[in-house]
């Protein structure tokens, strides 16, 4: 991904992830080029993480940018979604 993950862009990613999950495709979401993420983006990532935990689907987040990592730390989910 690149650019912003926010209320304007998250719904499109949710639809894509749902299709990939439905077809059983493992997903690794590279967030190195994400320049901004709001609570909608965080919620979407947590929902995808929870869906993976509840099924055989594989969903991981990798290379969180500094902007994304900051949101993870502030929300207290860096151990869940982050590289740490």
C-alpha positions as CSV (number, residue, x, y, z in Angstrom):
1,X,0.0,0.0,0.0
2,X,1.0,3.6,-0.4
3,X,-0.5,6.9,0.5
4,X,-3.3,7.3,3.1
5,X,-5.3,4.6,4.9
6,X,-8.2,6.5,6.3
7,X,-12.0,6.9,6.1
8,X,-11.8,7.6,2.4
9,X,-9.7,4.7,1.4
10,X,-10.3,2.0,4.0
11,X,-13.6,0.7,2.5
12,X,-11.9,-0.2,-0.8
13,X,-9.3,-2.1,1.1
14,X,-11.9,-3.8,3.2
15,X,-13.7,-5.0,0.0
16,X,-10.4,-6.3,-1.5
17,X,-9.4,-8.1,1.7
18,X,-12.8,-9.7,2.0
19,X,-12.5,-11.0,-1.5
20,X,-9.0,-12.4,-0.9
21,X,-10.2,-14.0,2.4
22,X,-13.2,-15.5,0.7
23,X,-10.9,-17.2,-1.9
24,X,-8.4,-18.3,0.7
25,X,-5.5,-16.1,-0.3
26,X,-3.0,-15.3,2.3
27,X,-2.3,-11.6,2.7
28,X,0.8,-9.7,3.8
29,X,0.0,-6.0,3.9
30,X,3.2,-3.9,3.4
31,X,2.6,-0.5,5.0
32,X,6.1,1.0,4.5
33,X,4.7,3.6,2.0
34,X,1.6,4.6,4.1
35,X,2.0,8.3,5.0
36,X,-1.1,8.7,7.1
37,X,-3.5,6.4,8.9
38,X,-6.6,7.3,11.0
39,X,-8.7,5.3,13.4
40,X,-10.8,3.9,10.5
41,X,-7.6,2.4,9.0
42,X,-6.6,1.0,12.4
43,X,-10.1,-0.5,12.9
44,X,-10.0,-2.1,9.5
45,X,-6.6,-3.7,10.2
46,X,-7.7,-4.9,13.6
47,X,-10.9,-6.4,12.0
48,X,-8.8,-8.2,9.4
49,X,-6.5,-9.5,12.2
50,X,-9.5,-10.8,14.2
51,X,-11.0,-12.4,11.1
52,X,-7.7,-14.2,10.5
53,X,-7.5,-15.4,14.1
54,X,-11.1,-16.8,13.9
55,X,-10.4,-18.7,10.6
56,X,-7.7,-20.4,8.6
57,X,-7.0,-17.2,6.7
58,X,-3.5,-15.7,7.0
59,X,-3.3,-12.0,7.4
60,X,-0.1,-10.1,8.4
61,X,1.1,-6.6,8.5
62,X,4.7,-5.8,7.6
63,X,7.1,-2.9,7.4
64,X,4.8,-0.3,9.1
65,X,5.9,3.2,8.3
66,X,6.8,5.6,11.1
67,X,3.3,7.2,10.8
68,X,1.6,3.9,11.0
69,X,3.9,2.6,13.8
70,X,3.0,5.8,15.8
71,X,-0.7,5.0,15.5
72,X,0.0,1.4,16.6
73,X,1.9,2.5,19.6
74,X,-0.7,5.2,20.6
75,X,-3.5,2.6,20.3
76,X,-1.5,0.0,22.2
77,X,-1.6,-2.6,19.4
78,X,2.0,-2.5,18.2
79,X,2.6,-6.0,19.6
80,X,-0.5,-7.3,17.8
81,X,-0.1,-5.6,14.4
82,X,3.4,-4.2,14.4
83,X,6.8,-5.7,13.8
84,X,7.6,-5.5,17.5
